Amino acid sequence: MANTFKVVSHDVMPASAGSPEDLYTCPSSPATTTVVIGLMVANVHTAQVTFSVKHVSTTSGGGRSATNTTTFLQKDIPIAVGESKQCLVGGKQVLETGDKIQIDCSVADKVSVTMSIMEIT
């Protein structure tokens, strides 16, 4: 198994407020598991905005996990002008093949996002 560290970034997103935009999709070829190590969101607008981070799962798990579930990792978090927020503080997020991380914002194209990951193939 190979471990590859990567950085995924978007200078501004989402394209439309209220419509979450994909930041990253865990590859299916080759079959990949991804560990999200860090996620930073910065406000690039001239006013406060709110942002949300979603994990869109296309896989099923054991126990109380549901198939094809979308969960919020952060929801409607206010972020002041020029400020950045570190998401997943002290934790990591595991993505399986086909899973996605999506970003939404109260104003289109007003957050800049950087995510550090490790892909395991």
N, CA, C and O atoms as a Tinker XYZ file with bonds, in Angstrom:
   484  protein
     1  N      0.839000   -1.179000    0.000000    73     2
     2  CA     0.000000    0.000000    0.000000    64     1     3
     3  C      0.886000    1.243000    0.000000    63     2     4     5
     4  O      1.828000    1.357000    0.784000    81     3
     5  N      0.565000    2.153000   -0.881000    73     3     6
     6  CA     1.310000    3.410000   -0.968000    64     5     7
     7  C      0.551000    4.519000   -0.252000    63     6     8     9
     8  O     -0.669000    4.624000   -0.372000    81     7
     9  N      1.276000    5.339000    0.490000    73     7    10
    10  CA     0.708000    6.518000    1.145000    64     9    11
    11  C      1.236000    7.750000    0.435000    63    10    12    13
    12  O      2.447000    7.948000    0.337000    81    11
    13  N      0.317000    8.587000   -0.064000    73    11    14
    14  CA     0.714000    9.788000   -0.788000    64    13    15
    15  C      0.072000   11.003000   -0.139000    63    14    16    17
    16  O     -1.153000   11.089000   -0.052000    81    15
    17  N      0.898000   11.946000    0.319000    73    15    18
    18  CA     0.390000   13.184000    0.895000    64    17    19
    19  C      0.096000   14.172000   -0.219000    63    18    20    21
    20  O      0.878000   14.301000   -1.162000    81    19
    21  N     -1.039000   14.878000   -0.114000    73    19    22
    22  CA    -1.441000   15.846000   -1.135000    64    21    23
    23  C     -2.095000   17.060000   -0.477000    63    22    24    25
    24  O     -2.547000   17.008000    0.667000    81    23
    25  N     -2.129000   18.153000   -1.240000    73    23    26
    26  CA    -2.869000   19.352000   -0.852000    64    25    27
    27  C     -3.919000   19.606000   -1.923000    63    26    28    29
    28  O     -3.619000   19.606000   -3.117000    81    27
    29  N     -5.151000   19.822000   -1.482000    73    27    30
    30  CA    -6.256000   20.144000   -2.385000    64    29    31
    31  C     -6.711000   21.546000   -2.028000    63    30    32    33
    32  O     -6.976000   21.826000   -0.859000    81    31
    33  N     -6.807000   22.440000   -3.014000    73    31    34
    34  CA    -7.219000   23.810000   -2.688000    64    33    35
    35  C     -8.083000   24.409000   -3.786000    63    34    36    37
    36  O     -7.984000   24.050000   -4.959000    81    35
    37  N     -8.924000   25.326000   -3.367000    73    35    38
    38  CA    -9.739000   26.144000   -4.272000    64    37    39
    39  C     -9.555000   27.585000   -3.826000    63    38    40    41
    40  O     -9.673000   27.893000   -2.640000    81    39
    41  N     -9.264000   28.476000   -4.785000    73    39    42
    42  CA    -9.055000   29.874000   -4.401000    64    41    43
    43  C    -10.349000   30.515000   -3.930000    63    42    44    45
    44  O    -10.334000   31.270000   -2.958000    81    43
    45  N    -11.470000   30.236000   -4.591000    73    43    46
    46  CA   -12.782000   30.701000   -4.130000    64    45    47
    47  C    -13.822000   29.628000   -4.439000    63    46    48    49
    48  O    -13.743000   28.937000   -5.455000    81    47
    49  N    -14.788000   29.504000   -3.550000    73    47    50
    50  CA   -15.894000   28.571000   -3.727000    64    49    51
    51  C    -16.978000   28.887000   -2.718000    63    50    52    53
    52  O    -16.695000   29.637000   -1.784000    81    51
    53  N    -18.193000   28.378000   -2.826000    73    51    54
    54  CA   -18.755000   27.626000   -3.938000    64    53    55
    55  C    -19.205000   28.573000   -5.050000    63    54    56    57
    56  O    -19.307000   29.782000   -4.843000    81    55
    57  N    -19.470000   28.021000   -6.213000    73    55    58
    58  CA   -19.895000   28.844000   -7.352000    64    57    59
    59  C    -21.244000   29.502000   -7.099000    63    58    60    61
    60  O    -21.526000   30.578000   -7.625000    81    59
    61  N    -22.081000   28.846000   -6.287000    73    59    62
    62  CA   -23.413000   29.379000   -5.988000    64    61    63
    63  C    -23.718000   29.172000   -4.509000    63    62    64    65
    64  O    -23.622000   28.052000   -4.006000    81    63
    65  N    -24.085000   30.245000   -3.809000    73    63    66
    66  CA   -24.424000   30.146000   -2.387000    64    65    67
    67  C    -25.608000   29.205000   -2.207000    63    66    68    69
    68  O    -26.576000   29.266000   -2.965000    81    67
    69  N    -25.530000   28.342000   -1.214000    73    67    70
    70  CA   -26.615000   27.407000   -0.957000    64    69    71
    71  C    -26.529000   26.131000   -1.776000    63    70    72    73
    72  O    -27.360000   25.235000   -1.624000    81    71
    73  N    -25.530000   26.044000   -2.644000    73    71    74
    74  CA   -25.304000   24.837000   -3.449000    64    73    75
    75  C    -23.895000   24.329000   -3.159000    63    74    76    77
    76  O    -22.931000   24.805000   -3.758000    81    75
    77  N    -23.767000   23.366000   -2.244000    73    75    78
    78  CA   -22.435000   22.878000   -1.885000    64    77    79
    79  C    -21.646000   22.426000   -3.113000    63    78    80    81
    80  O    -22.183000   21.783000   -4.015000    81    79
    81  N    -20.360000   22.777000   -3.125000    73    79    82
    82  CA   -19.480000   22.438000   -4.239000    64    81    83
    83  C    -18.458000   21.406000   -3.778000    63    82    84    85
    84  O    -17.943000   21.484000   -2.662000    81    83
    85  N    -18.169000   20.443000   -4.643000    73    83    86
    86  CA   -17.190000   19.416000   -4.314000    64    85    87
    87  C    -15.793000   20.022000   -4.209000    63    86    88    89
    88  O    -15.322000   20.694000   -5.127000    81    87
    89  N    -15.150000   19.775000   -3.088000    73    87    90
    90  CA   -13.745000   20.133000   -2.919000    64    89    91
    91  C    -12.870000   18.949000   -3.324000    63    90    92    93
    92  O    -11.821000   19.119000   -3.946000    81    91
    93  N    -13.319000   17.744000   -2.962000    73    91    94
    94  CA   -12.513000   16.547000   -3.208000    64    93    95
    95  C    -13.423000   15.335000   -3.274000    63    94    96    97
    96  O    -14.395000   15.230000   -2.525000    81    95
    97  N    -13.097000   14.415000   -4.182000    73    95    98
    98  CA   -13.764000   13.118000   -4.274000    64    97    99
    99  C    -12.700000   12.036000   -4.161000    63    98   100   101
   100  O    -11.704000   12.063000   -4.884000    81    99
   101  N    -12.906000   11.093000   -3.264000    73    99   102
   102  CA   -11.953000   10.006000   -3.065000    64   101   103
   103  C    -11.948000    9.110000   -4.309000    63   102   104   105
   104  O    -12.994000    8.587000   -4.693000    81   103
   105  N    -10.784000    8.928000   -4.940000    73   103   106
   106  CA   -10.704000    8.187000   -6.202000    64   105   107
   107  C    -11.150000    6.726000   -6.087000    63   106   108   109
   108  O    -11.026000    6.094000   -5.038000    81   107
   109  N    -11.676000    6.214000   -7.210000    73   107   110
   110  CA   -12.074000    4.807000   -7.256000    64   109   111
   111  C    -11.060000    3.961000   -8.019000    63   110   112   113
   112  O    -11.056000    2.737000   -7.894000    81   111
   113  N    -10.208000    4.601000   -8.801000    73   111   114
   114  CA    -9.214000    3.860000   -9.567000    64   113   115
   115  C     -7.853000    4.539000   -9.438000    63   114   116   117
   116  O     -7.659000    5.625000   -9.985000    81   115
   117  N     -6.918000    3.930000   -8.734000    73   115   118
   118  CA    -7.087000    2.675000   -8.014000    64   117   119
   119  C     -7.926000    2.888000   -6.752000    63   118   120   121
   120  O     -8.084000    4.015000   -6.283000    81   119
   121  N     -8.455000    1.802000   -6.217000    73   119   122
   122  CA    -9.255000    1.888000   -4.992000    64   121   123
   123  C     -8.447000    2.618000   -3.924000    63   122   124   125
   124  O     -7.302000    2.263000   -3.643000    81   123
   125  N     -9.055000    3.638000   -3.336000    73   123   126
   126  CA    -8.325000    4.541000   -2.444000    64   125   127
   127  C     -9.108000    4.791000   -1.162000    63   126   128   129
   128  O    -10.334000    4.906000   -1.181000    81   127
   129  N     -8.395000    4.872000   -0.066000    73   127   130
   130  CA    -8.915000    5.400000    1.190000    64   129   131
   131  C     -8.140000    6.682000    1.443000    63   130   132   133
   132  O     -6.920000    6.718000    1.283000    81   131
   133  N     -8.845000    7.730000    1.838000    73   131   134
   134  CA    -8.198000    9.021000    2.075000    64   133   135
   135  C     -8.393000    9.439000    3.526000    63   134   136   137
   136  O     -9.485000    9.313000    4.080000    81   135
   137  N     -7.332000    9.934000    4.126000    73   135   138
   138  CA    -7.409000   10.503000    5.468000    64   137   139
   139  C     -7.251000   12.010000    5.331000    63   138   140   141
   140  O     -6.228000   12.498000    4.850000    81   139
   141  N     -8.278000   12.743000    5.760000    73   139   142
   142  CA    -8.202000   14.205000    5.769000    64   141   143
   143  C     -7.461000   14.590000    7.042000    63   142   144   145
   144  O     -7.909000   14.301000    8.152000    81   143
   145  N     -6.322000   15.247000    6.862000    73   143   146
   146  CA    -5.454000   15.600000    7.985000    64   145   147
   147  C     -5.770000   16.999000    8.511000    63   146   148   149
   148  O     -5.703000   17.247000    9.715000    81   147
   149  N     -6.111000   17.900000    7.609000    73   147   150
   150  CA    -6.417000   19.269000    8.005000    64   149   151
   151  C     -7.267000   19.956000    6.958000    63   150   152   153
   152  O     -7.232000   19.595000    5.782000    81   151
   153  N     -8.030000   20.948000    7.387000    73   151   154
   154  CA    -8.909000   21.694000    6.487000    64   153   155
   155  C     -9.008000   23.130000    6.986000    63   154   156   157
   156  O     -9.481000   23.382000    8.095000    81   155
   157  N     -8.557000   24.069000    6.157000    73   155   158
   158  CA    -8.596000   25.496000    6.494000    64   157   159
   159  C     -9.554000   26.214000    5.555000    63   158   160   161
   160  O     -9.540000   25.983000    4.346000    81   159
   161  N    -10.385000   27.084000    6.115000    73   159   162
   162  CA   -11.333000   27.890000    5.343000    64   161   163
   163  C    -11.074000   29.352000    5.683000    63   162   164   165
   164  O    -11.041000   29.721000    6.857000    81   163
   165  N    -10.890000   30.189000    4.658000    73   163   166
   166  CA   -10.623000   31.619000    4.854000    64   165   167
   167  C    -11.709000   32.446000    4.184000    63   166   168   169
   168  O    -12.157000   32.124000    3.084000    81   167
   169  N    -12.129000   33.511000    4.850000    73   167   170
   170  CA   -13.105000   34.455000    4.293000    64   169   171
   171  C    -12.358000   35.464000    3.424000    63   170   172   173
   172  O    -11.478000   36.177000    3.907000    81   171
   173  N    -12.715000   35.520000    2.134000    73   171   174
   174  CA   -12.084000   36.480000    1.221000    64   173   175
   175  C    -13.072000   37.571000    0.797000    63   174   176   177
   176  O    -12.838000   38.289000   -0.176000    81   175
   177  N    -14.178000   37.684000    1.538000    73   175   178
   178  CA   -15.212000   38.675000    1.250000    64   177   179
   179  C    -14.945000   39.945000    2.071000    63   178   180   181
   180  O    -14.055000   39.970000    2.921000    81   179
   181  N    -15.718000   40.980000    1.806000    73   179   182
   182  CA   -15.592000   42.246000    2.540000    64   181   183
   183  C    -16.561000   42.329000    3.715000    63   182   184   185
   184  O    -16.680000   43.375000    4.353000    81   183
   185  N    -17.258000   41.220000    4.002000    73   183   186
   186  CA   -18.192000   41.148000    5.123000    64   185   187
   187  C    -18.147000   39.733000    5.704000    63   186   188   189
   188  O    -17.607000   38.813000    5.089000    81   187
   189  N    -18.723000   39.576000    6.894000    73   187   190
   190  CA   -18.786000   38.249000    7.505000    64   189   191
   191  C    -19.625000   37.315000    6.638000    63   190   192   193
   192  O    -20.613000   37.739000    6.040000    81   191
   193  N    -19.231000   36.043000    6.572000    73   191   194
   194  CA   -20.003000   35.014000    5.881000    64   193   195
   195  C    -20.120000   33.812000    6.811000    63   194   196   197
   196  O    -19.454000   33.755000    7.845000    81   195
   197  N    -20.956000   32.860000    6.446000    73   195   198
   198  CA   -21.000000   31.579000    7.143000    64   197   199
   199  C    -20.646000   30.487000    6.139000    63   198   200   201
   200  O    -20.910000   30.613000    4.943000    81   199
   201  N    -20.047000   29.422000    6.644000    73   199   202
   202  CA   -19.694000   28.308000    5.763000    64   201   203
   203  C    -20.071000   26.984000    6.412000    63   202   204   205
   204  O    -20.230000   26.887000    7.629000    81   203
   205  N    -20.210000   25.974000    5.571000    73   203   206
   206  CA   -20.485000   24.614000    6.021000    64   205   207
   207  C    -19.574000   23.654000    5.277000    63   206   208   209
   208  O    -19.194000   23.893000    4.131000    81   207
   209  N    -19.229000   22.558000    5.954000    73   207   210
   210  CA   -18.426000   21.496000    5.354000    64   209   211
   211  C    -19.224000   20.205000    5.495000    63   210   212   213
   212  O    -19.680000   19.858000    6.585000    81   211
   213  N    -19.389000   19.494000    4.369000    73   211   214
   214  CA   -20.151000   18.245000    4.372000    64   213   215
   215  C    -19.276000   17.068000    3.963000    63   214   216   217
   216  O    -18.364000   17.199000    3.146000    81   215
   217  N    -19.579000   15.912000    4.556000    73   215   218
   218  CA   -19.008000   14.634000    4.125000    64   217   219
   219  C    -20.142000   13.877000    3.452000    63   218   220   221
   220  O    -21.120000   13.503000    4.100000    81   219
   221  N    -20.008000   13.653000    2.152000    73   219   222
   222  CA   -21.009000   12.913000    1.386000    64   221   223
   223  C    -20.481000   11.494000    1.232000    63   222   224   225
   224  O    -19.504000   11.266000    0.518000    81   223
   225  N    -21.126000   10.538000    1.903000    73   223   226
   226  CA   -20.668000    9.157000    1.878000    64   225   227
   227  C    -21.435000    8.355000    0.834000    63   226   228   229
   228  O    -22.661000    8.426000    0.753000    81   227
   229  N    -20.699000    7.600000    0.047000    73   227   230
   230  CA   -21.315000    6.712000   -0.941000    64   229   231
   231  C    -21.121000    5.260000   -0.533000    63   230   232   233
   232  O    -21.357000    4.347000   -1.325000    81   231
   233  N    -20.693000    5.053000    0.698000    73   231   234
   234  CA   -20.380000    3.713000    1.175000    64   233   235
   235  C    -21.217000    3.371000    2.394000    63   234   236   237
   236  O    -21.789000    4.250000    3.040000    81   235
   237  N    -21.282000    2.092000    2.698000    73   235   238
   238  CA   -22.013000    1.666000    3.887000    64   237   239
   239  C    -21.021000    1.174000    4.922000    63   238   240   241
   240  O    -19.929000    0.711000    4.591000    81   239
   241  N    -21.410000    1.280000    6.152000    73   239   242
   242  CA   -20.535000    0.836000    7.230000    64   241   243
   243  C    -21.293000   -0.045000    8.185000    63   242   244   245
   244  O    -22.464000   -0.357000    7.966000    81   243
   245  N    -20.627000   -0.445000    9.239000    73   243   246
   246  CA   -21.270000   -1.283000   10.231000    64   245   247
   247  C    -21.912000   -0.455000   11.322000    63   246   248   249
   248  O    -21.816000    0.772000   11.329000    81   247
   249  N    -22.553000   -1.125000   12.221000    73   247   250
   250  CA   -23.162000   -0.444000   13.362000    64   249   251
   251  C    -24.266000    0.500000   12.952000    63   250   252   253
   252  O    -25.189000    0.111000   12.237000    81   251
   253  N    -24.177000    1.731000   13.398000    73   251   254
   254  CA   -25.227000    2.713000   13.136000    64   253   255
   255  C    -24.959000    3.523000   11.868000    63   254   256   257
   256  O    -25.676000    4.489000   11.603000    81   255
   257  N    -23.951000    3.158000   11.082000    73   255   258
   258  CA   -23.657000    3.867000    9.838000    64   257   259
   259  C    -24.734000    3.567000    8.813000    63   258   260   261
   260  O    -25.238000    2.447000    8.734000    81   259
   261  N    -25.076000    4.563000    8.041000    73   259   262
   262  CA   -26.084000    4.393000    7.000000    64   261   263
   263  C    -25.429000    4.508000    5.633000    63   262   264   265
   264  O    -24.404000    5.171000    5.474000    81   263
   265  N    -26.027000    3.860000    4.659000    73   263   266
   266  CA   -25.518000    3.924000    3.298000    64   265   267
   267  C    -25.866000    5.263000    2.677000    63   266   268   269
   268  O    -26.966000    5.778000    2.876000    81   267
   269  N    -24.927000    5.829000    1.922000    73   267   270
   270  CA   -25.158000    7.059000    1.162000    64   269   271
   271  C    -25.697000    8.198000    2.022000    63   270   272   273
   272  O    -26.710000    8.811000    1.685000    81   271
   273  N    -25.031000    8.474000    3.110000    73   271   274
   274  CA   -25.454000    9.516000    4.037000    64   273   275
   275  C    -24.588000   10.762000    3.886000    63   274   276   277
   276  O    -23.376000   10.669000    3.693000    81   275
   277  N    -25.222000   11.924000    3.974000    73   275   278
   278  CA   -24.494000   13.190000    3.994000    64   277   279
   279  C    -24.534000   13.734000    5.415000    63   278   280   281
   280  O    -25.604000   13.865000    6.009000    81   279
   281  N    -23.355000   14.053000    5.958000    73   279   282
   282  CA   -23.285000   14.601000    7.308000    64   281   283
   283  C    -22.512000   15.917000    7.295000    63   282   284   285
   284  O    -21.638000   16.134000    6.455000    81   283
   285  N    -22.848000   16.779000    8.233000    73   283   286
   286  CA   -22.131000   18.043000    8.384000    64   285   287
   287  C    -20.932000   17.831000    9.300000    63   286   288   289
   288  O    -21.066000   17.289000   10.396000    81   287
   289  N    -19.766000   18.260000    8.846000    73   287   290
   290  CA   -18.589000   18.313000    9.709000    64   289   291
   291  C    -18.522000   19.671000   10.393000    63   290   292   293
   292  O    -18.024000   19.791000   11.513000    81   291
   293  N    -19.026000   20.690000    9.710000    73   291   294
   294  CA   -19.189000   22.055000   10.225000    64   293   295
   295  C    -20.479000   22.581000    9.605000    63   294   296   297
   296  O    -20.739000   22.317000    8.431000    81   295
   297  N    -21.296000   23.318000   10.360000    73   295   298
   298  CA   -22.549000   23.838000    9.808000    64   297   299
   299  C    -22.745000   25.287000   10.194000    63   298   300   301
   300  O    -22.762000   25.645000   11.371000    81   299
   301  N    -22.896000   26.120000    9.158000    73   299   302
   302  CA   -23.197000   27.543000    9.335000    64   301   303
   303  C    -22.254000   28.223000   10.336000    63   302   304   305
   304  O    -22.701000   28.909000   11.255000    81   303
   305  N    -20.972000   28.026000   10.151000    73   303   306
   306  CA   -19.955000   28.613000   11.027000    64   305   307
   307  C    -19.665000   30.043000   10.570000    63   306   308   309
   308  O    -19.268000   30.246000    9.423000    81   307
   309  N    -19.855000   31.041000   11.444000    73   307   310
   310  CA   -19.542000   32.420000   11.046000    64   309   311
   311  C    -18.032000   32.623000   10.960000    63   310   312   313
   312  O    -17.264000   32.098000   11.766000    81   311
   313  N    -17.638000   33.396000    9.962000    73   311   314
   314  CA   -16.216000   33.680000    9.779000    64   313   315
   315  C    -16.071000   35.152000    9.394000    63   314   316   317
   316  O    -16.620000   35.600000    8.387000    81   315
   317  N    -15.333000   35.884000   10.198000    73   315   318
   318  CA   -15.197000   37.333000   10.022000    64   317   319
   319  C    -14.318000   37.665000    8.813000    63   318   320   321
   320  O    -13.621000   36.804000    8.275000    81   319
   321  N    -14.369000   38.916000    8.409000    73   319   322
   322  CA   -13.563000   39.405000    7.283000    64   321   323
   323  C    -12.084000   39.116000    7.540000    63   322   324   325
   324  O    -11.558000   39.443000    8.604000    81   323
   325  N    -11.422000   38.506000    6.568000    73   323   326
   326  CA    -9.993000   38.245000    6.672000    64   325   327
   327  C     -9.600000   37.132000    7.622000    63   326   328   329
   328  O     -8.412000   36.868000    7.806000    81   327
   329  N    -10.570000   36.478000    8.225000    73   327   330
   330  CA   -10.290000   35.437000    9.205000    64   329   331
   331  C    -10.248000   34.071000    8.525000    63   330   332   333
   332  O    -10.832000   33.880000    7.459000    81   331
   333  N     -9.554000   33.128000    9.153000    73   331   334
   334  CA    -9.591000   31.745000    8.688000    64   333   335
   335  C     -9.958000   30.844000    9.860000    63   334   336   337
   336  O     -9.717000   31.178000   11.020000    81   335
   337  N    -10.542000   29.703000    9.535000    73   335   338
   338  CA   -10.946000   28.729000   10.554000    64   337   339
   339  C    -10.332000   27.384000   10.214000    63   338   340   341
   340  O    -10.317000   26.962000    9.058000    81   339
   341  N     -9.829000   26.726000   11.234000    73   339   342
   342  CA    -9.322000   25.377000   11.064000    64   341   343
   343  C    -10.435000   24.411000   11.438000    63   342   344   345
   344  O    -10.933000   24.433000   12.564000    81   343
   345  N    -10.817000   23.576000   10.504000    73   343   346
   346  CA   -11.848000   22.573000   10.753000    64   345   347
   347  C    -11.167000   21.272000   11.180000    63   346   348   349
   348  O     -9.966000   21.103000   10.971000    81   347
   349  N    -11.910000   20.377000   11.761000    73   347   350
   350  CA   -11.407000   19.072000   12.194000    64   349   351
   351  C    -10.299000   19.206000   13.227000    63   350   352   353
   352  O     -9.352000   18.419000   13.222000    81   351
   353  N    -10.403000   20.183000   14.103000    73   351   354
   354  CA    -9.372000   20.434000   15.105000    64   353   355
   355  C     -9.187000   19.186000   15.973000    63   354   356   357
   356  O    -10.125000   18.712000   16.614000    81   355
   357  N     -7.974000   18.675000   15.978000    73   355   358
   358  CA    -7.649000   17.525000   16.806000    64   357   359
   359  C     -8.155000   16.198000   16.278000    63   358   360   361
   360  O     -7.976000   15.170000   16.930000    81   359
   361  N     -8.783000   16.198000   15.112000    73   359   362
   362  CA    -9.312000   14.952000   14.572000    64   361   363
   363  C     -9.006000   14.805000   13.103000    63   362   364   365
   364  O     -8.511000   15.729000   12.458000    81   363
   365  N     -9.303000   13.645000   12.587000    73   363   366
   366  CA    -9.116000   13.371000   11.173000    64   365   367
   367  C    -10.425000   12.809000   10.641000    63   366   368   369
   368  O    -11.273000   12.357000   11.411000    81   367
   369  N    -10.587000   12.839000    9.339000    73   367   370
   370  CA   -11.784000   12.302000    8.701000    64   369   371
   371  C    -11.342000   11.271000    7.675000    63   370   372   373
   372  O    -10.453000   11.546000    6.869000    81   371
   373  N    -11.947000   10.092000    7.693000    73   371   374
   374  CA   -11.623000    9.040000    6.734000    64   373   375
   375  C    -12.665000    9.038000    5.625000    63   374   376   377
   376  O    -13.869000    9.064000    5.883000    81   375
   377  N    -12.181000    9.007000    4.380000    73   375   378
   378  CA   -13.053000    8.927000    3.213000    64   377   379
   379  C    -12.773000    7.622000    2.493000    63   378   380   381
   380  O    -11.620000    7.224000    2.326000    81   379
   381  N    -13.840000    6.958000    2.069000    73   379   382
   382  CA   -13.700000    5.749000    1.282000    64   381   383
   383  C    -13.992000    6.072000   -0.177000    63   382   384   385
   384  O    -14.490000    7.152000   -0.495000    81   383
   385  N    -13.679000    5.132000   -1.057000    73   383   386
   386  CA   -13.856000    5.326000   -2.491000    64   385   387
   387  C    -15.212000    5.957000   -2.804000    63   386   388   389
   388  O    -16.251000    5.448000   -2.385000    81   387
   389  N    -15.194000    7.063000   -3.540000    73   387   390
   390  CA   -16.419000    7.750000   -3.955000    64   389   391
   391  C    -16.936000    8.795000   -2.983000    63   390   392   393
   392  O    -17.766000    9.623000   -3.361000    81   391
   393  N    -16.467000    8.779000   -1.739000    73   391   394
   394  CA   -16.900000    9.785000   -0.763000    64   393   395
   395  C    -16.390000   11.164000   -1.178000    63   394   396   397
   396  O    -15.380000   11.281000   -1.873000    81   395
   397  N    -17.105000   12.210000   -0.741000    73   395   398
   398  CA   -16.751000   13.581000   -1.113000    64   397   399
   399  C    -16.704000   14.487000    0.104000    63   398   400   401
   400  O    -17.359000   14.236000    1.116000    81   399
   401  N    -15.918000   15.540000   -0.018000    73   399   402
   402  CA   -15.974000   16.680000    0.896000    64   401   403
   403  C    -16.527000   17.841000    0.083000    63   402   404   405
   404  O    -16.011000   18.168000   -0.986000    81   403
   405  N    -17.591000   18.466000    0.608000    73   403   406
   406  CA   -18.215000   19.604000   -0.066000    64   405   407
   407  C    -18.162000   20.834000    0.830000    63   406   408   409
   408  O    -18.179000   20.741000    2.057000    81   407
   409  N    -18.096000   21.995000    0.173000    73   407   410
   410  CA   -18.052000   23.281000    0.868000    64   409   411
   411  C    -19.224000   24.130000    0.408000    63   410   412   413
   412  O    -19.540000   24.171000   -0.782000    81   411
   413  N    -19.871000   24.810000    1.354000    73   411   414
   414  CA   -20.919000   25.773000    1.025000    64   413   415
   415  C    -20.621000   27.068000    1.776000    63   414   416   417
   416  O    -19.914000   27.067000    2.783000    81   415
   417  N    -21.166000   28.161000    1.275000    73   415   418
   418  CA   -20.966000   29.472000    1.888000    64   417   419
   419  C    -22.224000   30.301000    1.679000    63   418   420   421
   420  O    -22.954000   30.099000    0.709000    81   419
   421  N    -22.472000   31.225000    2.581000    73   419   422
   422  CA   -23.657000   32.083000    2.490000    64   421   423
   423  C    -23.583000   33.059000    1.326000    63   422   424   425
   424  O    -24.602000   33.621000    0.925000    81   423
   425  N    -22.381000   33.270000    0.774000    73   423   426
   426  CA   -22.178000   34.154000   -0.383000    64   425   427
   427  C    -21.297000   33.404000   -1.378000    63   426   428   429
   428  O    -20.284000   32.818000   -0.994000    81   427
   429  N    -21.677000   33.419000   -2.651000    73   427   430
   430  CA   -20.922000   32.686000   -3.673000    64   429   431
   431  C    -19.483000   33.188000   -3.788000    63   430   432   433
   432  O    -19.218000   34.387000   -3.705000    81   431
   433  N    -18.567000   32.250000   -3.979000    73   431   434
   434  CA   -17.152000   32.546000   -4.255000    64   433   435
   435  C    -16.485000   33.433000   -3.206000    63   434   436   437
   436  O    -15.691000   34.305000   -3.560000    81   435
   437  N    -16.792000   33.229000   -1.926000    73   435   438
   438  CA   -16.217000   34.103000   -0.896000    64   437   439
   439  C    -15.444000   33.371000    0.191000    63   438   440   441
   440  O    -15.059000   33.982000    1.188000    81   439
   441  N    -15.207000   32.062000    0.018000    73   439   442
   442  CA   -14.277000   31.377000    0.913000    64   441   443
   443  C    -13.196000   30.699000    0.080000    63   442   444   445
   444  O    -13.450000   30.184000   -1.008000    81   443
   445  N    -11.993000   30.716000    0.621000    73   443   446
   446  CA   -10.839000   30.055000    0.026000    64   445   447
   447  C    -10.523000   28.856000    0.920000    63   446   448   449
   448  O    -10.480000   28.985000    2.143000    81   447
   449  N    -10.301000   27.687000    0.304000    73   447   450
   450  CA   -10.206000   26.451000    1.081000    64   449   451
   451  C     -8.936000   25.674000    0.730000    63   450   452   453
   452  O     -8.578000   25.537000   -0.440000    81   451
   453  N     -8.265000   25.171000    1.766000    73   451   454
   454  CA    -7.104000   24.301000    1.593000    64   453   455
   455  C     -7.271000   23.080000    2.488000    63   454   456   457
   456  O     -7.562000   23.200000    3.678000    81   455
   457  N     -7.082000   21.903000    1.896000    73   455   458
   458  CA    -7.234000   20.652000    2.635000    64   457   459
   459  C     -5.987000   19.796000    2.439000    63   458   460   461
   460  O     -5.525000   19.607000    1.314000    81   459
   461  N     -5.449000   19.283000    3.536000    73   459   462
   462  CA    -4.304000   18.372000    3.491000    64   461   463
   463  C     -4.817000   16.954000    3.667000    63   462   464   465
   464  O     -5.600000   16.673000    4.575000    81   463
   465  N     -4.362000   16.048000    2.778000    73   463   466
   466  CA    -4.851000   14.676000    2.814000    64   465   467
   467  C     -3.702000   13.685000    2.656000    63   466   468   469
   468  O     -2.600000   14.035000    2.233000    81   467
   469  N     -3.998000   12.433000    3.012000    73   467   470
   470  CA    -3.120000   11.317000    2.691000    64   469   471
   471  C     -3.973000   10.273000    1.984000    63   470   472   473
   472  O     -4.941000    9.763000    2.548000    81   471
   473  N     -3.608000    9.961000    0.747000    73   471   474
   474  CA    -4.302000    8.919000   -0.004000    64   473   475
   475  C     -3.566000    7.597000    0.191000    63   474   476   477
   476  O     -2.343000    7.530000    0.064000    81   475
   477  N     -4.321000    6.553000    0.499000    73   475   478
   478  CA    -3.777000    5.214000    0.690000    64   477   479
   479  C     -4.293000    4.346000   -0.446000    63   478   480   481
   480  O     -5.498000    4.127000   -0.566000    81   479
   481  N     -3.384000    3.850000   -1.282000    73   479   482
   482  CA    -3.789000    3.042000   -2.440000    64   481   483
   483  C     -3.188000    1.652000   -2.363000    63   482   484
   484  O     -3.417000    0.830000   -3.250000    81   483
